[in-house]
């Protein structure tokens, strides 16, 4: 690997890593790495194939409105800043300091075609400048590059939309450039300790030796004891909502009128629950992940709070070498597996599968969402490449089976993966149809910004691949845990039934908070 670093040009990124022939307990190892999740700027995300964690990213990127900051978190971060300090001439203002670049960028606004609007200057260009600065010399191990949270309100960067009250005071986005991490491959039963070499100068042996030191520290950590979570004196559980049930049912009825008036076809309003918590956030994550271990789950401890999430309603994937394939997958309904005495009984399992396929309301919902996805991808696809890859497919996991559909296309050659993200931002499944009109109407009636709820967990890699997962997380700030969940409104929907279904989603998150302990 030393030779690969020595031969790399300045501006390259080279994977250095050590493979361990064992499957580490990812959560236990992350607890060691992050002081039980208390270390700021620590990230863990998992699915049934891999677990990935880091607690020492080199760079943090934060933006809100027209303001942004790029902050060095260690010595490598300072070298990164020095390497990119002249790259922000497109901004209104960008001031370089040794440990940060701070500036302003007002998103461009003008009447133009949908395709040209994707190329207007916004804070996505700041993200692009950082994410794609270093060029891979060889195929990187997965999960290098920028990781972070993008708020639902980030769409204001792209569209002229009404501003909501800023109740949670969250940034529009927060990213980390993760150069080092551990990866547990659950299928291969292997663990990788990774430290990517960012070649910023000709002192390549020093760059390599720093990577080796980082990998050695990961390996040494295996033999150390994990810290213990604190146990707190019991407190009374307290729960409130930003909107009462009666108020919210009125909101749903009002949206039905918008539908009947022909303004929108479908709308997804949201409601926020605020509770106390009295346990370690990492214990809350453990409880939530255990409710459905097959789901994508994540834990992000940033400078503003902690985000904990599991499950998703849509996934955007952009990948490929010579050309990029874009796929947007939606999940609209789920049923349990047909488990009897710990084993899946096939005939019983098929009965639940049939229930997914014959539910007319869910099939209709799936159909209109897929039509909206097709419209989004039409903005970015090469002519003749857009098609529905999956339609009403039942995807089976260990505990649940989900109704799944997806649309694929080949990305236009003059666009990149971040423009795919812009085109599919705030997908219809968590906003409405038509998307922008629905958002306009909902923003006028919701109490406060959604923040990271209905936003995205985003990964952008140096090779210009991207994955974006819609999220409705627990957001822990100071003494409160905030949960905002979306509901569904159609012209013929039963408001009471849809309200119950929406409450089930928030109940899953609230139950994780209570199960973590410290409440009575």
VENKA-V600811 format. One record per helix or strand. SS is the DSSP state (A for helix, B for strand). FROM is the first residue (numbers start at 0). LEN is the number of residues. If there is no record, write none. Layout:
# VENKA-V600811
ss=SS from=FROM len=LEN
ss=SS from=FROM len=LEN
This chain:
# VENKA-V600811
ss=A from=1 len=6
ss=B from=11 len=9
ss=A from=25 len=8
ss=B from=41 len=5
ss=B from=49 len=5
ss=B from=58 len=6
ss=B from=66 len=6
ss=A from=74 len=10
ss=B from=92 len=4
ss=B from=99 len=5
ss=A from=113 len=4
ss=A from=123 len=8
ss=B from=134 len=2
ss=B from=144 len=6
ss=A from=151 len=6
ss=B from=172 len=6
ss=B from=179 len=6
ss=B from=189 len=9
ss=A from=203 len=18
ss=B from=234 len=1
ss=B from=238 len=3
ss=A from=244 len=16
ss=B from=265 len=2
ss=B from=269 len=7
ss=A from=280 len=11
ss=B from=296 len=5
ss=B from=305 len=5
ss=B from=313 len=6
ss=B from=324 len=12
ss=B from=338 len=2
ss=B from=342 len=2
ss=A from=345 len=13
ss=A from=359 len=19
ss=B from=380 len=1
ss=B from=386 len=10
ss=B from=399 len=12
ss=A from=416 len=7
ss=A from=427 len=3
ss=B from=431 len=2
ss=A from=434 len=11
ss=B from=454 len=6
ss=B from=465 len=6
ss=B from=473 len=4
ss=B from=479 len=7
ss=B from=488 len=1
ss=A from=494 len=21
ss=B from=518 len=1
